[in-house]
Amino acid sequence: MGTALEIKDLHVEVENNKILKGLSLKIEHGEMAAIMGPNGAGKSTLASVLAGKEGYNVTRGTIEYLGKDLLEMSTEDRASAGVFLAFQYPVEIPGVATSTFVRTALNAQRRNRGEEELDAMEFLKLARQRAKELEMSEDFFQRAVNVGFSGGEKKRAEVFQMSMLSPSLAILDETDSGLDIDALKIVAEGVNKLRDDKLSGIVITHYQRLLDYLQPDTVHILAEGKIIKTGDKSLALKLEEKGYQGITEAN
Amino acid sequence: MAVNTETIDAVEKATKDYKYGFITDIETEFAPKGLSEDIVKFISKKNDEPLWLLEWRLESYRKWLKMNNEEPKWANIHFPEIDFQDAYYYAAPKTDAEKPKSLDEIDPEILSTYNKLGIPIKEQEMLAGIVGSGNVAVDAVFDSVSVATTFKSKLSELGIIFCPISEAVKEHPDLVKKYLGSVVPQTDNFYAALNSAVYSDGSFVYIPEGVRCPMDLSTYFRINAAETGQFERTLIIADKGSYVSYLEGCTAPMRDENQLHAAVVELVALDNAEIKYSTVQNWYPGDENGKGGIYNFVTKRGACRGVNSKISWTQVETGSAITWKYPSVLLQGDNSVGEFYSVAISNKKQQADTGTKMIHIGKNTKSTIISKGISAGYGQQTYRGLVRMQAGADNATNFSQCDSLLIGKNCGGHTVPYIDSRNPTSQVAHEATTSKISDEQLFYVQQRGLNPEEAVALIVNGFAKEVLKKLPMEFAVEAQKLLGVSLEGSVG
């Protein structure tokens, strides 16, 4: 299949606090990897550094994505290269209709890649198709991005955006937080529909329930700033049993 | 909060040249410097005006002199003393004594300036039908003189008068006499008095009874000669049952010294008439240190004289070093409606003290105010609004919404609403919000593929959308782009 993402010995500081202390990770094309770990371990930091958020100081290590040096790329260039972050707390953008936002983003990425932009009609056709596949109503197209959306609606909107932008590396940052059981199932099914050989996924979560639906290929445990254990999906079940302390001690 | 120094560097390198900052080198005819009764007479003579108008000007000038020590200083803006003697009050491109009869007679340099600005001064260009240029009749003002008026014949078939005010004074003196100074009297304020004395030209519009003007009427100003103030005077009259949409757009070249723009616009709407007045203002804002740039001190007022009449002001103010204006509506006729929609940007060192006055006099009158202020850089912006319900304004209603958006931590947004209600059945509702573009929003938008400048433009357009959609189509697209351009360098 081939390696899509390779992180080597990553050290990251935030305001002089060392958060990641030598994290290494490899993800193949089409692989879905879950990353679990106690609070403060650095899971969100990892997601933010991959997406290019400001305020994170990489003091050592490399990140290679599809053969490119990811750390050298701006946030928007990473997006055009196929990186998508499904935010834990998607922010509101008043006055900007969701469809306008997604069309602007999609065309900006296409422009950056030298592809032809979609006109309004082509875009609408694609949007309708995706909404249908995700069993979402088109009502939210005209609503301002995330304004007045419930927690579940926000997460589903993230999945819709993901389906429209066709990323090759999707990072789901605690997508399950704030969701009730039914919403969780819908979001997970939505993500599953997008899986194929070309999409690699990093799923950051605390809970087994999401993984029941997503059935990851790999499970990594991130503690004390690095990956301390890697296994298949049964590792997540062991985690449910023993807790993070249990697993860390066993190391 | 950690700041991305890379972004600041990139943004500083990409200093965008003010696109319209070129200077046309033509022969300009100046009045001698300074202001006196002789200068007023000079201007009046240049325009070949009748005696009554000269006397009106002189009267204004004398009143202005009396006010001279009472220059208004209450606004939240700061600028060095203006030396009113250190400027030229009249500058016109040299042409023959007679006004040009056709476009062929106009100084080709002037035409080329307007071409650079993309103004459709040639009817042929417009008839070529560029998508979006629509049907706009243009009266172009170049440093104090209306250069040409297009579509005149089409409009005159309908009885519509659209011409320079200097021409209207001669061809339609009764109309001008009746309405000039009736909405903004000579003594209204310091700058109106000055304008009344030395205004050189502007647009005159008269829409006859029952006529719906079939095209947007537009005037395009340009302040070119250095050290000239531009004082244009516009008068628009919509007779009973008529409708007109008027567009005002402006640009000015970069200079070291500041230039004063003290215009007066008067609108009169009679029974069942409607006037829609839109402005997209992109005067030179001054450099990052606040040097140069236009002082935009204008008095704009509409009178809804008739019952069921309506006047709306829509403005996008992105330029000027200092903006000081309150387009207002006097709601005299019963059931009349006044609207004010505004997006104002203050970036770098720009200052703005702007807003509106809605004076409810008649019954069941209604006003709506939507003001969106955007501050960035070291810009300072104040919304100042007055809603007054006079004693006779039974069941009058007002709704005001004033939102400020701050970009970066060195700018300021202030709201000063005055509500003065003397009628117990009237209703006034006021909402105000202040927000900033958060780093979270910027990161979210960038993570979807937009660069920092595109991200700011998207968010700002969303913020201003409610106002932008009130603009006529010709202006709406220009305004959206303008918002993005005006905010370049604001991220970081």
Boltz contact constraints between the chains, C-beta under 6 A:
constraints:
  - contact:
      token1: [A, 51]
      token2: [B, 447]
      max_distance: 6.0
  - contact:
      token1: [A, 53]
      token2: [B, 443]
      max_distance: 6.0
  - contact:
      token1: [A, 54]
      token2: [B, 4]
      max_distance: 6.0
  - contact:
      token1: [A, 55]
      token2: [B, 2]
      max_distance: 6.0
  - contact:
      token1: [A, 75]
      token2: [B, 446]
      max_distance: 6.0
  - contact:
      token1: [A, 75]
      token2: [B, 447]
      max_distance: 6.0
  - contact:
      token1: [A, 76]
      token2: [B, 446]
      max_distance: 6.0
  - contact:
      token1: [A, 76]
      token2: [B, 449]
      max_distance: 6.0
  - contact:
      token1: [A, 76]
      token2: [B, 450]
      max_distance: 6.0
  - contact:
      token1: [A, 76]
      token2: [B, 451]
      max_distance: 6.0
  - contact:
      token1: [A, 79]
      token2: [B, 447]
      max_distance: 6.0
  - contact:
      token1: [A, 79]
      token2: [B, 449]
      max_distance: 6.0
  - contact:
      token1: [A, 80]
      token2: [B, 449]
      max_distance: 6.0
  - contact:
      token1: [A, 85]
      token2: [B, 447]
      max_distance: 6.0
  - contact:
      token1: [A, 91]
      token2: [B, 440]
      max_distance: 6.0
  - contact:
      token1: [A, 91]
      token2: [B, 441]
      max_distance: 6.0
  - contact:
      token1: [A, 91]
      token2: [B, 444]
      max_distance: 6.0
  - contact:
      token1: [A, 93]
      token2: [B, 462]
      max_distance: 6.0
  - contact:
      token1: [A, 94]
      token2: [B, 462]
      max_distance: 6.0
  - contact:
      token1: [A, 95]
      token2: [B, 462]
      max_distance: 6.0
  - contact:
      token1: [A, 95]
      token2: [B, 463]
      max_distance: 6.0
  - contact:
      token1: [A, 95]
      token2: [B, 465]
      max_distance: 6.0
  - contact:
      token1: [A, 96]
      token2: [B, 462]
      max_distance: 6.0
  - contact:
      token1: [A, 105]
      token2: [B, 448]
      max_distance: 6.0
  - contact:
      token1: [A, 105]
      token2: [B, 449]
      max_distance: 6.0
  - contact:
      token1: [A, 108]
      token2: [B, 449]
      max_distance: 6.0
  - contact:
      token1: [A, 108]
      token2: [B, 450]
      max_distance: 6.0
  - contact:
      token1: [A, 109]
      token2: [B, 449]
      max_distance: 6.0
